[in-house]
């Protein structure tokens, strides 16, 4: 691909709740040329990375769900890690995000090409280009 034509409209760094929400909203806006990068081996953000005993959300479960992906059948008032990870996976499935996700692909850095108006995004899998770079990484 030519260096002057970005491969993606948007690169999203992070696949936790923020990254998944961004992906859904991009699709709703009619933007399909985007990728969501995740440094860990699987997507889901903190709910994939943290598995310690008692790991749970600190707000009531029904408030933690997206307004566009409501969930009424939480089994606990403060959902635990397995339920939250299952919810993120359901969002990925229900909104067709799987083909946009790149697990095990860390964002290493980025440089903006002011003349071209796009980003060179350096990842563990190589460099990609995008018009917009969004960081929603939790750590």
TINUDO-896921 format. One record per residue: residue in one letter; chain; residue number from 1; y, x, z of N, C-alpha, C in turn. Coordinates in nm, 2 decimals, m for minus. Layout:
<r res="A" chain="A" n="NUM" n_y="Y" n_x="X" n_z="Z" ca_y="Y" ca_x="X" ca_z="Z" c_y="Y" c_x="X" c_z="Z"/>
...
This chain:
<r res="X" chain="A" n="1" n_y="m0.12" n_x="0.08" n_z="0.00" ca_y="0.00" ca_x="0.00" ca_z="0.00" c_y="0.12" c_x="0.09" c_z="0.00"/>
<r res="X" chain="A" n="2" n_y="0.22" n_x="0.05" n_z="m0.07" ca_y="0.35" ca_x="0.12" ca_z="m0.08" c_y="0.41" c_x="0.14" c_z="0.06"/>
<r res="X" chain="A" n="3" n_y="0.48" n_x="0.25" n_z="0.08" ca_y="0.54" ca_x="0.28" ca_z="0.21" c_y="0.66" c_x="0.18" c_z="0.23"/>
<r res="X" chain="A" n="4" n_y="0.71" n_x="0.13" n_z="0.12" ca_y="0.83" ca_x="0.04" ca_z="0.13" c_y="0.79" c_x="m0.11" c_z="0.15"/>
<r res="X" chain="A" n="5" n_y="0.66" n_x="m0.14" n_z="0.14" ca_y="0.62" ca_x="m0.28" ca_z="0.16" c_y="0.54" c_x="m0.29" c_z="0.29"/>
<r res="X" chain="A" n="6" n_y="0.59" n_x="m0.34" n_z="0.40" ca_y="0.51" ca_x="m0.35" ca_z="0.52" c_y="0.38" c_x="m0.43" c_z="0.50"/>
<r res="X" chain="A" n="7" n_y="0.27" n_x="m0.38" n_z="0.56" ca_y="0.14" ca_x="m0.44" ca_z="0.56" c_y="0.14" c_x="m0.57" c_z="0.63"/>
<r res="X" chain="A" n="8" n_y="0.22" n_x="m0.58" n_z="0.74" ca_y="0.22" ca_x="m0.70" ca_z="0.82" c_y="0.36" c_x="m0.75" c_z="0.84"/>
<r res="X" chain="A" n="9" n_y="0.38" n_x="m0.88" n_z="0.86" ca_y="0.51" ca_x="m0.93" ca_z="0.90" c_y="0.53" c_x="m0.89" c_z="1.04"/>
<r res="X" chain="A" n="10" n_y="0.43" n_x="m0.91" n_z="1.13" ca_y="0.44" ca_x="m0.88" ca_z="1.27" c_y="0.32" c_x="m0.81" c_z="1.32"/>
<r res="X" chain="A" n="11" n_y="0.35" n_x="m0.71" n_z="1.41" ca_y="0.24" ca_x="m0.64" ca_z="1.49" c_y="0.27" c_x="m0.68" c_z="1.63"/>
<r res="X" chain="A" n="12" n_y="0.17" n_x="m0.73" n_z="1.70" ca_y="0.18" ca_x="m0.77" ca_z="1.84" c_y="0.10" c_x="m0.68" c_z="1.92"/>
<r res="X" chain="A" n="13" n_y="0.16" n_x="m0.61" n_z="2.02" ca_y="0.09" ca_x="m0.52" ca_z="2.11" c_y="0.05" c_x="m0.59" c_z="2.24"/>
<r res="X" chain="A" n="14" n_y="m0.08" n_x="m0.62" n_z="2.25" ca_y="m0.13" ca_x="m0.68" ca_z="2.37" c_y="m0.20" c_x="m0.81" c_z="2.34"/>
<r res="X" chain="A" n="15" n_y="m0.32" n_x="m0.84" n_z="2.40" ca_y="m0.39" ca_x="m0.96" ca_z="2.37" c_y="m0.42" c_x="m1.04" c_z="2.49"/>
<r res="X" chain="A" n="16" n_y="m0.33" n_x="m1.03" n_z="2.59" ca_y="m0.34" ca_x="m1.12" ca_z="2.70" c_y="m0.27" c_x="m1.25" c_z="2.67"/>
<r res="X" chain="A" n="17" n_y="m0.23" n_x="m1.32" n_z="2.77" ca_y="m0.17" ca_x="m1.45" ca_z="2.75" c_y="m0.05" c_x="m1.44" c_z="2.66"/>
<r res="X" chain="A" n="18" n_y="0.03" n_x="m1.34" n_z="2.68" ca_y="0.15" ca_x="m1.33" ca_z="2.60" c_y="0.12" c_x="m1.30" c_z="2.45"/>
<r res="X" chain="A" n="19" n_y="0.03" n_x="m1.22" n_z="2.43" ca_y="m0.01" ca_x="m1.18" ca_z="2.29" c_y="m0.07" c_x="m1.30" c_z="2.22"/>
<r res="X" chain="A" n="20" n_y="m0.16" n_x="m1.37" n_z="2.29" ca_y="m0.23" ca_x="m1.49" ca_z="2.23" c_y="m0.12" c_x="m1.60" c_z="2.20"/>
<r res="X" chain="A" n="21" n_y="m0.03" n_x="m1.62" n_z="2.29" ca_y="0.07" ca_x="m1.72" ca_z="2.27" c_y="0.16" c_x="m1.68" c_z="2.15"/>
<r res="X" chain="A" n="22" n_y="0.19" n_x="m1.56" n_z="2.14" ca_y="0.27" ca_x="m1.51" ca_z="2.02" c_y="0.19" c_x="m1.54" c_z="1.89"/>
<r res="X" chain="A" n="23" n_y="0.06" n_x="m1.51" n_z="1.89" ca_y="m0.02" ca_x="m1.53" ca_z="1.78" c_y="m0.03" c_x="m1.68" c_z="1.74"/>
<r res="X" chain="A" n="24" n_y="m0.04" n_x="m1.77" n_z="1.83" ca_y="m0.04" ca_x="m1.91" ca_z="1.80" c_y="0.09" c_x="m1.95" c_z="1.75"/>
<r res="X" chain="A" n="25" n_y="0.20" n_x="m1.91" n_z="1.81" ca_y="0.33" ca_x="m1.95" ca_z="1.76" c_y="0.36" c_x="m1.89" c_z="1.62"/>
<r res="X" chain="A" n="26" n_y="0.32" n_x="m1.77" n_z="1.59" ca_y="0.33" ca_x="m1.72" ca_z="1.46" c_y="0.26" c_x="m1.81" c_z="1.35"/>
<r res="X" chain="A" n="27" n_y="0.14" n_x="m1.85" n_z="1.39" ca_y="0.06" ca_x="m1.93" ca_z="1.29" c_y="0.14" c_x="m2.07" c_z="1.28"/>
<r res="X" chain="A" n="28" n_y="0.19" n_x="m2.12" n_z="1.39" ca_y="0.26" ca_x="m2.25" ca_z="1.38" c_y="0.39" c_x="m2.23" c_z="1.29"/>
<r res="X" chain="A" n="29" n_y="0.45" n_x="m2.12" n_z="1.29" ca_y="0.57" ca_x="m2.09" ca_z="1.21" c_y="0.53" c_x="m2.06" c_z="1.06"/>
<r res="X" chain="A" n="30" n_y="0.40" n_x="m2.06" n_z="1.03" ca_y="0.36" ca_x="m2.03" ca_z="0.90" c_y="0.34" c_x="m1.88" c_z="0.86"/>
<r res="X" chain="A" n="31" n_y="0.34" n_x="m1.80" n_z="0.96" ca_y="0.33" ca_x="m1.66" ca_z="0.95" c_y="0.18" c_x="m1.62" c_z="0.97"/>
<r res="X" chain="A" n="32" n_y="0.12" n_x="m1.57" n_z="0.87" ca_y="m0.03" ca_x="m1.54" ca_z="0.88" c_y="m0.05" c_x="m1.39" c_z="0.86"/>
<r res="X" chain="A" n="33" n_y="0.04" n_x="m1.31" n_z="0.82" ca_y="0.03" ca_x="m1.17" ca_z="0.80" c_y="0.07" c_x="m1.10" c_z="0.93"/>
<r res="X" chain="A" n="34" n_y="m0.02" n_x="m1.11" n_z="1.03" ca_y="0.01" ca_x="m1.04" ca_z="1.16" c_y="m0.12" c_x="m0.99" c_z="1.22"/>
<r res="X" chain="A" n="35" n_y="m0.10" n_x="m0.90" n_z="1.31" ca_y="m0.22" ca_x="m0.84" ca_z="1.38" c_y="m0.18" c_x="m0.83" c_z="1.53"/>
<r res="X" chain="A" n="36" n_y="m0.28" n_x="m0.85" n_z="1.61" ca_y="m0.26" ca_x="m0.83" ca_z="1.76" c_y="m0.35" c_x="m0.71" c_z="1.80"/>
<r res="X" chain="A" n="37" n_y="m0.28" n_x="m0.61" n_z="1.85" ca_y="m0.35" ca_x="m0.49" ca_z="1.89" c_y="m0.39" c_x="m0.50" c_z="2.04"/>
<r res="X" chain="A" n="38" n_y="m0.51" n_x="m0.45" n_z="2.07" ca_y="m0.56" ca_x="m0.45" ca_z="2.21" c_y="m0.62" c_x="m0.31" c_z="2.24"/>
<r res="X" chain="A" n="39" n_y="m0.57" n_x="m0.24" n_z="2.34" ca_y="m0.62" ca_x="m0.11" ca_z="2.37" c_y="m0.76" c_x="m0.11" c_z="2.43"/>
<r res="X" chain="A" n="40" n_y="m0.79" n_x="m0.22" n_z="2.50" ca_y="m0.93" ca_x="m0.23" ca_z="2.56" c_y="m1.03" c_x="m0.27" c_z="2.46"/>
<r res="X" chain="A" n="41" n_y="m1.16" n_x="m0.26" n_z="2.50" ca_y="m1.27" ca_x="m0.29" ca_z="2.41" c_y="m1.28" c_x="m0.44" c_z="2.38"/>
<r res="X" chain="A" n="42" n_y="m1.22" n_x="m0.53" n_z="2.45" ca_y="m1.22" ca_x="m0.67" ca_z="2.42" c_y="m1.09" c_x="m0.73" c_z="2.45"/>
<r res="X" chain="A" n="43" n_y="m1.06" n_x="m0.84" n_z="2.39" ca_y="m0.93" ca_x="m0.91" ca_z="2.41" c_y="m0.94" c_x="m1.00" c_z="2.53"/>
<r res="X" chain="A" n="44" n_y="m0.82" n_x="m1.03" n_z="2.58" ca_y="m0.81" ca_x="m1.12" ca_z="2.70" c_y="m0.72" c_x="m1.06" c_z="2.81"/>
<r res="X" chain="A" n="45" n_y="m0.67" n_x="m0.94" n_z="2.78" ca_y="m0.57" ca_x="m0.89" ca_z="2.88" c_y="m0.63" c_x="m0.86" c_z="3.01"/>
<r res="X" chain="A" n="46" n_y="m0.55" n_x="m0.90" n_z="3.11" ca_y="m0.59" ca_x="m0.87" ca_z="3.25" c_y="m0.72" c_x="m0.94" c_z="3.29"/>
<r res="X" chain="A" n="47" n_y="m0.75" n_x="m1.06" n_z="3.22" ca_y="m0.87" ca_x="m1.13" ca_z="3.26" c_y="m0.99" c_x="m1.07" c_z="3.20"/>
<r res="X" chain="A" n="48" n_y="m0.98" n_x="m0.98" n_z="3.11" ca_y="m1.09" ca_x="m0.90" ca_z="3.06" c_y="m1.10" c_x="m0.77" c_z="3.14"/>
<r res="X" chain="A" n="49" n_y="m0.99" n_x="m0.71" n_z="3.17" ca_y="m0.98" ca_x="m0.58" ca_z="3.23" c_y="m1.01" c_x="m0.58" c_z="3.38"/>
<r res="X" chain="A" n="50" n_y="m0.98" n_x="m0.69" n_z="3.45" ca_y="m1.00" ca_x="m0.69" ca_z="3.59" c_y="m1.12" c_x="m0.78" c_z="3.63"/>
<r res="X" chain="A" n="51" n_y="m1.21" n_x="m0.72" n_z="3.70" ca_y="m1.34" ca_x="m0.80" ca_z="3.73" c_y="m1.37" c_x="m0.78" c_z="3.88"/>
<r res="X" chain="A" n="52" n_y="m1.28" n_x="m0.74" n_z="3.96" ca_y="m1.31" ca_x="m0.72" ca_z="4.10" c_y="m1.34" c_x="m0.85" c_z="4.17"/>
<r res="X" chain="A" n="53" n_y="m1.41" n_x="m0.84" n_z="4.29" ca_y="m1.45" ca_x="m0.96" ca_z="4.36" c_y="m1.32" c_x="m1.04" c_z="4.40"/>
<r res="X" chain="A" n="54" n_y="m1.32" n_x="m1.17" n_z="4.38" ca_y="m1.21" ca_x="m1.25" ca_z="4.41" c_y="m1.09" c_x="m1.25" c_z="4.31"/>
<r res="X" chain="A" n="55" n_y="m1.11" n_x="m1.19" n_z="4.20" ca_y="m1.00" ca_x="m1.18" ca_z="4.10" c_y="m0.97" c_x="m1.33" c_z="4.05"/>
<r res="X" chain="A" n="56" n_y="m0.85" n_x="m1.37" n_z="4.07" ca_y="m0.81" ca_x="m1.51" ca_z="4.04" c_y="m0.66" c_x="m1.51" c_z="4.01"/>
<r res="X" chain="A" n="57" n_y="m0.62" n_x="m1.62" n_z="3.95" ca_y="m0.48" ca_x="m1.65" ca_z="3.92" c_y="m0.41" c_x="m1.69" c_z="4.06"/>
<r res="X" chain="A" n="58" n_y="m0.28" n_x="m1.66" n_z="4.07" ca_y="m0.21" ca_x="m1.69" ca_z="4.19" c_y="m0.12" c_x="m1.81" c_z="4.18"/>
<r res="X" chain="A" n="59" n_y="m0.13" n_x="m1.89" n_z="4.07" ca_y="m0.07" ca_x="m2.02" ca_z="4.06" c_y="m0.17" c_x="m2.12" c_z="4.03"/>
<r res="X" chain="A" n="60" n_y="m0.14" n_x="m2.24" n_z="4.05" ca_y="m0.24" ca_x="m2.35" ca_z="4.03" c_y="m0.28" c_x="m2.34" c_z="3.88"/>
<r res="X" chain="A" n="61" n_y="m0.41" n_x="m2.36" n_z="3.86" ca_y="m0.47" ca_x="m2.34" ca_z="3.73" c_y="m0.41" c_x="m2.43" c_z="3.62"/>
<r res="X" chain="A" n="62" n_y="m0.38" n_x="m2.55" n_z="3.65" ca_y="m0.32" ca_x="m2.64" ca_z="3.55" c_y="m0.19" c_x="m2.59" c_z="3.50"/>
<r res="X" chain="A" n="63" n_y="m0.12" n_x="m2.52" n_z="3.58" ca_y="0.01" ca_x="m2.46" ca_z="3.54" c_y="0.00" c_x="m2.33" c_z="3.46"/>
<r res="X" chain="A" n="64" n_y="m0.12" n_x="m2.27" n_z="3.47" ca_y="m0.14" ca_x="m2.14" ca_z="3.40" c_y="m0.18" c_x="m2.16" c_z="3.26"/>
<r res="X" chain="A" n="65" n_y="m0.22" n_x="m2.28" n_z="3.22" ca_y="m0.26" ca_x="m2.30" ca_z="3.08" c_y="m0.14" c_x="m2.33" c_z="2.99"/>
<r res="X" chain="A" n="66" n_y="m0.16" n_x="m2.30" n_z="2.86" ca_y="m0.05" ca_x="m2.32" ca_z="2.77" c_y="m0.03" c_x="m2.47" c_z="2.75"/>
<r res="X" chain="A" n="67" n_y="0.10" n_x="m2.50" n_z="2.72" ca_y="0.13" ca_x="m2.64" ca_z="2.69" c_y="0.06" c_x="m2.69" c_z="2.57"/>
<r res="X" chain="A" n="68" n_y="0.03" n_x="m2.60" n_z="2.47" ca_y="m0.03" ca_x="m2.64" ca_z="2.35" c_y="m0.18" c_x="m2.63" c_z="2.35"/>
<r res="X" chain="A" n="69" n_y="m0.24" n_x="m2.59" n_z="2.47" ca_y="m0.38" ca_x="m2.58" ca_z="2.49" c_y="m0.41" c_x="m2.61" c_z="2.63"/>
<r res="X" chain="A" n="70" n_y="m0.38" n_x="m2.74" n_z="2.66" ca_y="m0.40" ca_x="m2.78" ca_z="2.80" c_y="m0.55" c_x="m2.79" c_z="2.84"/>
<r res="X" chain="A" n="71" n_y="m0.57" n_x="m2.77" n_z="2.97" ca_y="m0.71" ca_x="m2.77" ca_z="3.02" c_y="m0.70" c_x="m2.85" c_z="3.15"/>
<r res="X" chain="A" n="72" n_y="m0.77" n_x="m2.96" n_z="3.15" ca_y="m0.77" ca_x="m3.05" ca_z="3.27" c_y="m0.89" c_x="m3.03" c_z="3.36"/>
<r res="X" chain="A" n="73" n_y="m0.99" n_x="m2.96" n_z="3.31" ca_y="m1.12" ca_x="m2.95" ca_z="3.38" c_y="m1.14" c_x="m2.82" c_z="3.45"/>
<r res="X" chain="A" n="74" n_y="m1.04" n_x="m2.76" n_z="3.51" ca_y="m1.06" ca_x="m2.64" ca_z="3.59" c_y="m1.15" c_x="m2.67" c_z="3.70"/>
<r res="X" chain="A" n="75" n_y="m1.24" n_x="m2.58" n_z="3.74" ca_y="m1.33" ca_x="m2.60" ca_z="3.85" c_y="m1.27" c_x="m2.56" c_z="3.99"/>
<r res="X" chain="A" n="76" n_y="m1.16" n_x="m2.49" n_z="3.98" ca_y="m1.09" ca_x="m2.44" ca_z="4.11" c_y="m0.94" c_x="m2.46" c_z="4.09"/>
<r res="X" chain="A" n="77" n_y="m0.88" n_x="m2.48" n_z="4.20" ca_y="m0.73" ca_x="m2.50" ca_z="4.20" c_y="m0.67" c_x="m2.37" c_z="4.15"/>
<r res="X" chain="A" n="78" n_y="m0.72" n_x="m2.25" n_z="4.20" ca_y="m0.68" ca_x="m2.12" ca_z="4.16" c_y="m0.79" c_x="m2.06" c_z="4.08"/>
<r res="X" chain="A" n="79" n_y="m0.79" n_x="m2.07" n_z="3.95" ca_y="m0.91" ca_x="m2.03" ca_z="3.87" c_y="m0.94" c_x="m1.88" c_z="3.88"/>
<r res="X" chain="A" n="80" n_y="m1.07" n_x="m1.85" n_z="3.88" ca_y="m1.11" ca_x="m1.71" ca_z="3.89" c_y="m1.12" c_x="m1.65" c_z="3.75"/>
<r res="X" chain="A" n="81" n_y="m1.14" n_x="m1.52" n_z="3.76" ca_y="m1.14" ca_x="m1.43" ca_z="3.64" c_y="m1.23" c_x="m1.49" c_z="3.53"/>
<r res="X" chain="A" n="82" n_y="m1.36" n_x="m1.52" n_z="3.56" ca_y="m1.45" ca_x="m1.57" ca_z="3.45" c_y="m1.39" c_x="m1.69" c_z="3.38"/>
<r res="X" chain="A" n="83" n_y="m1.33" n_x="m1.79" n_z="3.45" ca_y="m1.28" ca_x="m1.91" ca_z="3.39" c_y="m1.16" c_x="m1.88" c_z="3.31"/>
<r res="X" chain="A" n="84" n_y="m1.07" n_x="m1.78" n_z="3.36" ca_y="m0.95" ca_x="m1.75" ca_z="3.28" c_y="m0.99" c_x="m1.67" c_z="3.15"/>
<r res="X" chain="A" n="85" n_y="m1.09" n_x="m1.58" n_z="3.16" ca_y="m1.14" ca_x="m1.51" ca_z="3.04" c_y="m1.19" c_x="m1.61" c_z="2.94"/>
<r res="X" chain="A" n="86" n_y="m1.27" n_x="m1.71" n_z="2.99" ca_y="m1.33" ca_x="m1.81" ca_z="2.90" c_y="m1.21" c_x="m1.89" c_z="2.84"/>
<r res="X" chain="A" n="87" n_y="m1.11" n_x="m1.92" n_z="2.91" ca_y="m0.99" ca_x="m1.99" ca_z="2.85" c_y="m0.93" c_x="m1.91" c_z="2.74"/>
<r res="X" chain="A" n="88" n_y="m0.91" n_x="m1.78" n_z="2.76" ca_y="m0.85" ca_x="m1.70" ca_z="2.66" c_y="m0.94" c_x="m1.70" c_z="2.53"/>
<r res="X" chain="A" n="89" n_y="m1.07" n_x="m1.69" n_z="2.55" ca_y="m1.16" ca_x="m1.69" ca_z="2.44" c_y="m1.16" c_x="m1.83" c_z="2.37"/>
<r res="X" chain="A" n="90" n_y="m1.14" n_x="m1.94" n_z="2.44" ca_y="m1.13" ca_x="m2.07" ca_z="2.38" c_y="m1.00" c_x="m2.08" c_z="2.29"/>
<r res="X" chain="A" n="91" n_y="m0.89" n_x="m2.02" n_z="2.34" ca_y="m0.76" ca_x="m2.02" ca_z="2.27" c_y="m0.78" c_x="m1.94" c_z="2.14"/>
<r res="X" chain="A" n="92" n_y="m0.85" n_x="m1.82" n_z="2.15" ca_y="m0.88" ca_x="m1.74" ca_z="2.03" c_y="m0.96" c_x="m1.82" c_z="1.93"/>
<r res="X" chain="A" n="93" n_y="m1.06" n_x="m1.89" n_z="1.97" ca_y="m1.14" ca_x="m1.97" ca_z="1.88" c_y="m1.07" c_x="m2.09" c_z="1.83"/>
<r res="X" chain="A" n="94" n_y="m1.01" n_x="m2.16" n_z="1.91" ca_y="m0.95" ca_x="m2.29" ca_z="1.87" c_y="m0.83" c_x="m2.27" c_z="1.78"/>
<r res="X" chain="A" n="95" n_y="m0.76" n_x="m2.16" n_z="1.79" ca_y="m0.64" ca_x="m2.14" ca_z="1.71" c_y="m0.66" c_x="m2.03" c_z="1.60"/>
<r res="X" chain="A" n="96" n_y="m0.79" n_x="m2.00" n_z="1.58" ca_y="m0.82" ca_x="m1.91" ca_z="1.46" c_y="m0.75" c_x="m1.77" c_z="1.47"/>
<r res="X" chain="A" n="97" n_y="m0.75" n_x="m1.71" n_z="1.59" ca_y="m0.69" ca_x="m1.58" ca_z="1.61" c_y="m0.78" c_x="m1.46" c_z="1.60"/>
<r res="X" chain="A" n="98" n_y="m0.91" n_x="m1.49" n_z="1.59" ca_y="m1.01" ca_x="m1.38" ca_z="1.59" c_y="m0.98" c_x="m1.28" c_z="1.48"/>
<r res="X" chain="A" n="99" n_y="m0.95" n_x="m1.33" n_z="1.36" ca_y="m0.93" ca_x="m1.24" ca_z="1.25" c_y="m0.81" c_x="m1.15" c_z="1.25"/>
<r res="X" chain="A" n="100" n_y="m0.72" n_x="m1.19" n_z="1.35" ca_y="m0.60" ca_x="m1.11" ca_z="1.37" c_y="m0.61" c_x="m1.01" c_z="1.48"/>
<r res="X" chain="A" n="101" n_y="m0.71" n_x="m1.01" n_z="1.56" ca_y="m0.73" ca_x="m0.93" ca_z="1.67" c_y="m0.79" c_x="m0.79" c_z="1.64"/>
<r res="X" chain="A" n="102" n_y="m0.74" n_x="m0.69" n_z="1.70" ca_y="m0.80" ca_x="m0.55" ca_z="1.68" c_y="m0.82" c_x="m0.49" c_z="1.82"/>
<r res="X" chain="A" n="103" n_y="m0.94" n_x="m0.51" n_z="1.87" ca_y="m0.97" ca_x="m0.46" ca_z="2.00" c_y="m1.00" c_x="m0.31" c_z="1.99"/>
<r res="X" chain="A" n="104" n_y="m0.98" n_x="m0.24" n_z="2.09" ca_y="m1.00" ca_x="m0.09" ca_z="2.09" c_y="m0.91" c_x="m0.02" c_z="2.00"/>
<r res="X" chain="A" n="105" n_y="m0.79" n_x="m0.07" n_z="1.99" ca_y="m0.69" ca_x="m0.02" ca_z="1.90" c_y="m0.55" c_x="m0.01" c_z="1.97"/>
<r res="X" chain="A" n="106" n_y="m0.54" n_x="0.10" n_z="2.04" ca_y="m0.42" ca_x="0.12" ca_z="2.12" c_y="m0.30" c_x="0.15" c_z="2.04"/>
<r res="X" chain="A" n="107" n_y="m0.18" n_x="0.10" n_z="2.09" ca_y="m0.05" ca_x="0.13" ca_z="2.03" c_y="m0.01" c_x="0.27" c_z="2.09"/>
<r res="X" chain="A" n="108" n_y="0.00" n_x="0.37" n_z="2.01" ca_y="0.04" ca_x="0.50" ca_z="2.05" c_y="0.19" c_x="0.53" c_z="2.04"/>
<r res="X" chain="A" n="109" n_y="0.25" n_x="0.46" n_z="1.96" ca_y="0.40" ca_x="0.48" ca_z="1.94" c_y="0.44" c_x="0.41" c_z="1.81"/>
<r res="X" chain="A" n="110" n_y="0.57" n_x="0.41" n_z="1.79" ca_y="0.63" ca_x="0.34" ca_z="1.68" c_y="0.76" c_x="0.40" c_z="1.64"/>
<r res="X" chain="A" n="111" n_y="0.79" n_x="0.41" n_z="1.51" ca_y="0.92" ca_x="0.46" ca_z="1.46" c_y="0.97" c_x="0.35" c_z="1.37"/>
<r res="X" chain="A" n="112" n_y="1.10" n_x="0.33" n_z="1.38" ca_y="1.17" ca_x="0.23" ca_z="1.29" c_y="1.23" c_x="0.30" c_z="1.18"/>
<r res="X" chain="A" n="113" n_y="1.20" n_x="0.26" n_z="1.06" ca_y="1.26" ca_x="0.31" ca_z="0.94" c_y="1.38" c_x="0.22" c_z="0.90"/>
<r res="X" chain="A" n="114" n_y="1.50" n_x="0.27" n_z="0.94" ca_y="1.62" ca_x="0.19" ca_z="0.93" c_y="1.65" c_x="0.17" c_z="0.78"/>
<r res="X" chain="A" n="115" n_y="1.62" n_x="0.26" n_z="0.70" ca_y="1.65" ca_x="0.25" ca_z="0.55" c_y="1.57" c_x="0.14" c_z="0.49"/>
<r res="X" chain="A" n="116" n_y="1.44" n_x="0.13" n_z="0.53" ca_y="1.35" ca_x="0.03" ca_z="0.48" c_y="1.34" c_x="m0.10" c_z="0.55"/>
<r res="X" chain="A" n="117" n_y="1.39" n_x="m0.09" n_z="0.68" ca_y="1.39" ca_x="m0.21" ca_z="0.77" c_y="1.25" c_x="m0.25" c_z="0.82"/>
<r res="X" chain="A" n="118" n_y="1.17" n_x="m0.15" n_z="0.85" ca_y="1.04" ca_x="m0.19" ca_z="0.90" c_y="0.99" c_x="m0.08" c_z="1.00"/>
<r res="X" chain="A" n="119" n_y="0.88" n_x="m0.11" n_z="1.07" ca_y="0.82" ca_x="m0.02" ca_z="1.17" c_y="0.70" c_x="0.05" c_z="1.11"/>
<r res="X" chain="A" n="120" n_y="0.69" n_x="0.18" n_z="1.15" ca_y="0.57" ca_x="0.26" ca_z="1.14" c_y="0.50" c_x="0.25" c_z="1.28"/>
<r res="X" chain="A" n="121" n_y="0.39" n_x="0.18" n_z="1.29" ca_y="0.32" ca_x="0.16" ca_z="1.41" c_y="0.20" c_x="0.25" c_z="1.42"/>
<r res="X" chain="A" n="122" n_y="0.20" n_x="0.34" n_z="1.51" ca_y="0.09" ca_x="0.44" ca_z="1.52" c_y="m0.01" c_x="0.39" c_z="1.62"/>
<r res="X" chain="A" n="123" n_y="m0.13" n_x="0.38" n_z="1.58" ca_y="m0.24" ca_x="0.33" ca_z="1.66" c_y="m0.35" c_x="0.43" c_z="1.67"/>
<r res="X" chain="A" n="124" n_y="m0.45" n_x="0.40" n_z="1.75" ca_y="m0.57" ca_x="0.48" ca_z="1.76" c_y="m0.65" c_x="0.48" c_z="1.63"/>
<r res="X" chain="A" n="125" n_y="m0.63" n_x="0.38" n_z="1.55" ca_y="m0.70" ca_x="0.37" ca_z="1.42" c_y="m0.62" c_x="0.41" c_z="1.30"/>
<r res="X" chain="A" n="126" n_y="m0.50" n_x="0.46" n_z="1.32" ca_y="m0.41" ca_x="0.50" ca_z="1.21" c_y="m0.27" c_x="0.44" c_z="1.22"/>
<r res="X" chain="A" n="127" n_y="m0.20" n_x="0.46" n_z="1.12" ca_y="m0.06" ca_x="0.40" ca_z="1.11" c_y="m0.06" c_x="0.28" c_z="1.03"/>
<r res="X" chain="A" n="128" n_y="0.01" n_x="0.17" n_z="1.07" ca_y="0.03" ca_x="0.05" ca_z="1.00" c_y="0.18" c_x="0.03" c_z="0.99"/>
<r res="X" chain="A" n="129" n_y="0.22" n_x="m0.06" n_z="0.90" ca_y="0.37" ca_x="m0.09" ca_z="0.89" c_y="0.39" c_x="m0.24" c_z="0.91"/>
<r res="X" chain="A" n="130" n_y="0.50" n_x="m0.27" n_z="0.97" ca_y="0.54" ca_x="m0.41" ca_z="0.99" c_y="0.69" c_x="m0.43" c_z="1.00"/>
<r res="X" chain="A" n="131" n_y="0.73" n_x="m0.55" n_z="0.96" ca_y="0.87" ca_x="m0.59" ca_z="0.97" c_y="0.92" c_x="m0.60" c_z="1.11"/>
<r res="X" chain="A" n="132" n_y="0.83" n_x="m0.65" n_z="1.20" ca_y="0.86" ca_x="m0.68" ca_z="1.34" c_y="0.75" c_x="m0.63" c_z="1.43"/>
<r res="X" chain="A" n="133" n_y="0.79" n_x="m0.57" n_z="1.54" ca_y="0.70" ca_x="m0.52" ca_z="1.64" c_y="0.73" c_x="m0.59" c_z="1.77"/>
<r res="X" chain="A" n="134" n_y="0.63" n_x="m0.65" n_z="1.83" ca_y="0.65" ca_x="m0.73" ca_z="1.96" c_y="0.56" c_x="m0.67" c_z="2.06"/>
<r res="X" chain="A" n="135" n_y="0.61" n_x="m0.63" n_z="2.18" ca_y="0.53" ca_x="m0.57" ca_z="2.28" c_y="0.51" c_x="m0.68" c_z="2.39"/>
<r res="X" chain="A" n="136" n_y="0.39" n_x="m0.71" n_z="2.42" ca_y="0.35" ca_x="m0.81" ca_z="2.53" c_y="0.25" c_x="m0.75" c_z="2.61"/>
<r res="X" chain="A" n="137" n_y="0.24" n_x="m0.61" n_z="2.62" ca_y="0.14" ca_x="m0.55" ca_z="2.70" c_y="0.18" c_x="m0.56" c_z="2.85"/>
<r res="X" chain="A" n="138" n_y="0.07" n_x="m0.58" n_z="2.92" ca_y="0.09" ca_x="m0.60" ca_z="3.07" c_y="0.09" c_x="m0.46" c_z="3.14"/>
<r res="X" chain="A" n="139" n_y="0.03" n_x="m0.36" n_z="3.08" ca_y="0.03" ca_x="m0.23" ca_z="3.15" c_y="0.03" c_x="m0.12" c_z="3.05"/>
